[in-house]
């Protein structure tokens, strides 16, 4: 990099001196053309020395890193979606229980990933409260969690 900057500076200085010393007319136009080409070559110098194989390897490496980062971001987004679904379903159950004046202290819902539909869906639920057939039916009908995957814990 340092050598490239030095070559650009040298070409610019040499061009400035040459153009200053050249008399006006046809000779100055030719000198300007030669100086322009010399500066262009100095600027394009790194492109001439470019290692195509090294560049291809670097691009492949960065592509791999990008894929890893994208995969991680997708997994994080997927887990955030799961948390959101679980939280919303838990709040729904608690809301239904409160609306029916049922003594439910908490709900813990677990979601499962469906590879076919690419979505999270409620899989099982643990309710901290006495079993209530109506609420159990709501959980099954509205959220699709059958009674077999519902657990009820009555500490009272």
C-alpha positions as CSV (number, residue, x, y, z in Angstrom):
1,X,0.0,0.0,0.0
2,X,2.8,2.4,0.9
3,X,4.6,1.6,-2.3
4,X,1.5,2.3,-4.3
5,X,0.9,5.7,-2.7
6,X,4.6,6.6,-3.3
7,X,4.3,5.6,-7.0
8,X,1.1,7.7,-7.5
9,X,2.8,10.7,-5.8
10,X,6.0,10.3,-7.9
11,X,4.0,10.1,-11.1
12,X,2.0,13.2,-10.2
13,X,5.1,15.2,-9.3
14,X,6.9,14.1,-12.4
15,X,3.8,15.0,-14.5
16,X,3.6,18.4,-12.9
17,X,7.2,19.2,-13.5
18,X,7.1,17.9,-17.1
19,X,4.0,20.0,-17.9
20,X,5.5,23.1,-16.3
21,X,8.6,22.8,-18.4
22,X,6.9,22.0,-21.7
23,X,6.2,24.9,-24.0
24,X,2.6,25.5,-25.2
25,X,1.3,23.8,-28.4
26,X,1.5,20.4,-29.8
27,X,4.4,19.2,-27.6
28,X,2.5,20.1,-24.4
29,X,-0.6,18.1,-25.6
30,X,1.6,15.0,-26.2
31,X,3.3,15.6,-22.9
32,X,-0.1,15.8,-21.2
33,X,-1.2,12.6,-22.8
34,X,1.9,10.8,-21.7
35,X,1.7,12.1,-18.2
36,X,-2.0,11.1,-18.0
37,X,-1.1,7.6,-19.1
38,X,1.7,7.4,-16.6
39,X,-0.6,8.5,-13.7
40,X,-3.2,6.1,-14.8
41,X,-0.7,3.2,-14.8
42,X,0.5,4.3,-11.3
43,X,-3.1,4.2,-10.0
44,X,-3.8,0.9,-11.7
45,X,-0.6,-0.7,-10.5
46,X,-2.2,-3.0,-7.9
47,X,-4.6,-4.3,-10.4
48,X,-1.7,-5.5,-12.6
49,X,-0.2,-7.4,-9.6
50,X,-3.6,-8.8,-8.5
51,X,-3.5,-12.4,-7.3
52,X,-6.6,-13.9,-8.9
53,X,-6.3,-17.2,-7.1
54,X,-5.8,-15.4,-3.7
55,X,-8.8,-13.2,-4.4
56,X,-11.0,-16.2,-5.3
57,X,-10.0,-17.9,-2.1
58,X,-10.7,-14.8,-0.1
59,X,-14.1,-14.4,-1.7
60,X,-14.9,-18.1,-1.0
61,X,-13.8,-17.7,2.7
62,X,-16.0,-14.6,3.1
63,X,-18.9,-16.4,1.5
64,X,-18.6,-19.3,3.9
65,X,-18.5,-16.8,6.9
66,X,-21.6,-15.1,5.5
67,X,-23.4,-18.4,5.3
68,X,-22.5,-19.3,8.9
69,X,-23.6,-15.9,10.2
70,X,-26.8,-16.1,8.2
71,X,-27.5,-19.5,9.6
72,X,-26.9,-18.3,13.1
73,X,-29.2,-15.3,12.5
74,X,-31.9,-17.6,11.2
75,X,-31.6,-19.9,14.2
76,X,-31.9,-16.9,16.6
77,X,-34.9,-15.6,14.7
78,X,-36.5,-19.1,14.9
79,X,-35.9,-19.3,18.6
80,X,-37.4,-15.8,19.1
81,X,-40.4,-16.9,17.1
82,X,-40.8,-19.9,19.5
83,X,-40.6,-17.7,22.6
84,X,-43.1,-15.3,21.1
85,X,-45.6,-18.1,20.3
86,X,-45.2,-19.7,23.7
87,X,-45.6,-16.4,25.5
88,X,-48.7,-15.5,23.5
89,X,-50.3,-18.9,24.1
90,X,-49.6,-18.8,27.8
91,X,-51.1,-15.3,28.0
92,X,-54.2,-16.5,26.1
93,X,-54.7,-19.4,28.5
94,X,-54.2,-17.2,31.5
95,X,-56.7,-14.7,30.0
96,X,-59.3,-17.4,29.5
97,X,-58.8,-18.7,33.0
98,X,-59.2,-15.2,34.5
99,X,-62.3,-14.6,32.4
100,X,-63.9,-17.8,33.8
101,X,-62.7,-16.9,37.4
102,X,-60.5,-20.0,37.6
103,X,-57.6,-20.2,40.1
104,X,-54.7,-20.6,37.7
105,X,-51.3,-19.4,39.0
106,X,-49.3,-20.0,35.9
107,X,-49.0,-21.7,32.6
108,X,-46.0,-23.2,30.9
109,X,-46.5,-24.0,27.2
110,X,-44.0,-25.7,25.1
111,X,-44.0,-25.3,21.3
112,X,-42.6,-27.7,18.7
113,X,-41.2,-27.0,15.2
114,X,-43.1,-28.4,12.2
115,X,-40.6,-28.9,9.3
116,X,-43.4,-29.3,6.8
117,X,-45.1,-26.0,7.5
118,X,-42.0,-24.3,8.9
119,X,-43.9,-22.9,11.9
120,X,-44.0,-23.3,15.7
121,X,-47.1,-24.8,17.1
122,X,-48.3,-25.5,20.7
123,X,-47.3,-29.0,21.7
124,X,-47.7,-29.4,25.5
125,X,-48.9,-27.3,28.4
126,X,-48.5,-27.4,32.2
127,X,-51.1,-25.5,34.2
128,X,-50.5,-24.5,37.8
129,X,-54.0,-24.9,39.0
130,X,-56.8,-27.4,39.6
131,X,-58.0,-29.3,36.6
132,X,-60.9,-27.7,34.8
133,X,-62.7,-29.5,32.0
134,X,-63.8,-26.3,30.3
135,X,-60.3,-24.8,30.2
136,X,-58.9,-28.1,29.1
137,X,-61.4,-28.1,26.3
138,X,-60.5,-24.6,25.3
139,X,-56.8,-25.5,25.3
140,X,-57.5,-28.4,23.0
141,X,-60.0,-26.7,20.7
142,X,-58.2,-23.3,20.4
143,X,-54.6,-24.3,20.6
144,X,-54.6,-27.9,19.5
145,X,-53.1,-29.4,22.6
146,X,-54.9,-32.6,23.4
147,X,-55.7,-33.5,27.0
148,X,-53.0,-36.2,26.8
149,X,-50.3,-33.5,26.5
150,X,-51.8,-31.3,29.2
151,X,-50.7,-31.5,32.8
152,X,-52.4,-29.9,35.8
153,X,-50.8,-29.2,39.1
154,X,-53.1,-28.3,42.0
155,X,-51.0,-27.2,45.0
156,X,-54.1,-26.1,46.9
